[in-house]
Amino acid sequence: MKVIELLNKIANGEEVPKQIRYCGVDYYWTGFNYENSEVDDVLFWYCVHNEKYLNDEVEVIEEDKKIYKLDWVEGNTFNKIQKNSYLSRKEIQLLDSNFKELGNKINEIIDVINKGDE
């Protein structure tokens, strides 16, 4: 993406990349609120204020949008419930089985969503 394309996105109210790399330096978009801006943001706009920089390339750095899968942890199962529980052993095993299956289904959905981002 060129600097001018980035400026056009801002002017048109379009979504602007949150992080870019220009001349080997990473910049984070915080808007034009200079009181809350990082020094690097102001430096970026200072660097490109001249029209000779408008055709310079900026690299858009994508955020990691992957959704992480659930981990089945044996230590967090209903089987760890003490003897004084109001659930029978069979009910506890059924709960564990159902939660494990639910976690597997959620992970399948996460796989589909993550593949859609690629």
C-alpha positions in Angstrom: 0.0 0.0 0.0 1.3 3.5 -0.8 1.2 6.4 1.6 -1.3 8.2 -0.6 -3.6 5.2 -0.5 -3.4 5.2 3.3 -4.3 8.9 3.4 -7.2 8.3 1.0 -8.6 5.6 3.4 -8.4 8.1 6.2 -10.0 10.9 4.1 -12.9 8.5 3.1 -13.5 7.3 6.6 -12.5 3.8 5.7 -10.9 1.3 8.1 -7.2 2.0 8.5 -4.6 -0.7 9.3 -3.8 -0.6 12.9 -0.1 -1.3 12.3 2.1 -0.4 9.4 5.8 -0.6 8.7 7.5 2.4 6.9 11.2 2.6 6.3 11.8 -0.3 8.7 9.9 1.3 11.6 6.5 0.0 12.9 3.8 2.6 13.4 0.5 2.1 15.2 -2.6 4.1 14.1 -4.1 5.9 17.0 -6.0 8.5 15.0 -5.2 12.2 14.8 -5.5 12.8 18.6 -2.0 14.0 19.2 -2.4 14.2 22.9 -2.8 10.4 23.0 -0.6 9.5 20.1 2.6 7.7 20.3 5.7 9.6 19.4 6.2 7.3 16.4 2.7 8.2 15.0 3.6 11.9 14.9 7.0 11.0 13.5 5.4 9.0 10.7 3.1 11.9 9.7 6.0 14.3 9.8 8.0 12.0 7.5 5.3 11.8 4.9 4.1 15.4 5.0 6.0 16.2 1.8 4.4 15.2 -1.5 7.6 13.4 -2.6 6.8 10.7 -0.1 3.2 10.0 -1.2 4.2 7.2 -3.5 6.4 5.5 -0.9 5.3 2.0 0.1 4.0 1.1 3.5 3.7 -2.5 4.7 0.5 -3.4 6.4 1.2 -5.7 9.3 -1.7 -8.0 9.9 -2.9 -8.8 13.4 -3.0 -12.4 14.4 -6.7 -13.0 14.0 -6.6 -16.7 14.8 -9.0 -18.1 17.4 -7.2 -20.5 19.7 -8.6 -23.9 20.3 -9.8 -25.2 23.7 -7.5 -27.5 25.6 -9.0 -30.5 27.4 -7.3 -30.5 30.8 -7.8 -33.7 32.8 -7.3 -31.8 36.1 -10.3 -29.6 35.4 -12.8 -32.4 35.0 -15.8 -33.4 37.0 -14.0 -36.6 38.0 -12.0 -34.5 40.5 -15.2 -33.8 42.5 -14.9 -35.2 46.0 -17.0 -38.1 47.3 -19.4 -35.8 49.1 -20.8 -34.7 45.7 -24.5 -35.0 45.1 -23.7 -36.6 41.7 -23.2 -40.2 41.1 -20.1 -41.6 39.5 -22.0 -42.3 36.3 -23.4 -38.7 36.2 -19.9 -37.3 36.7 -18.5 -39.4 33.8 -21.4 -38.4 31.6 -20.8 -34.7 32.4 -17.1 -35.1 31.6 -17.9 -36.9 28.3 -20.4 -34.2 27.3 -18.0 -31.3 28.1 -15.2 -33.0 26.2 -17.5 -33.6 23.2 -18.6 -30.0 23.4 -15.0 -28.8 23.4 -14.3 -30.9 20.4 -17.2 -29.4 18.5 -16.1 -25.9 19.4 -12.6 -26.7 18.2 -14.0 -27.9 14.9 -15.9 -24.6 14.5 -12.7 -22.7 15.4 -10.8 -24.6 12.7 -13.4 -23.6 10.1 -13.3 -20.0 11.1 -9.5 -19.9 11.1 -9.4 -21.5 7.6 -11.8 -18.8 6.4 -9.3 -16.1 7.4 -6.5 -17.6 5.2 
